[in-house]
Amino acid sequence: MDTFKVARFVDNKDGAVIDTKTGLIWQKDTAPDTYEWQDALSYCKSFTLAGHNDWRLPNINELQSLVDYTRCSPSINTSLFPNTVSSYYWSSTTYAGRPNYAWYVNFLGGLVSYSYKSRNGYVRAVRGGH
């Protein structure tokens, strides 16, 4: 058992997972569809879970903080995030100097890269933070 991750991430039992290190509250499940980047932003903005409607698409640093590099396919704690797809998830971070690109994390192995915003990707919403 990965005690670091268990101690750090807490299942709130309401569809959300709390990161005690960052104060971020994560959507436990992957969003039900794939989305182009702009639609991913809209999905998060209109998302309601656990009595909260202030969800957003995470920035690249926040999203990468979910990666567990001791795991593969998916590279995340699957007891807390059980339906994570081993594919890429959008961040809200636009690639500097290239407005048609945004950063993503691929949870197959934790790769951080960027792609066209018109490409479909997965989404996990976040709220809060320190």
Secondary structure, 3 states (H helix, E strand, C coil): CCHHHHHHEEECCCCEEEECCCCEEEECCCCCCCECHHHHHHHHHHCCECCECCCECCCHHHHHCCCCCCCCCCCCCCCCCCCCCCCEEEEEEECCCCCCEEEEEECCCCEEEEEECCCCEECCCEEECC
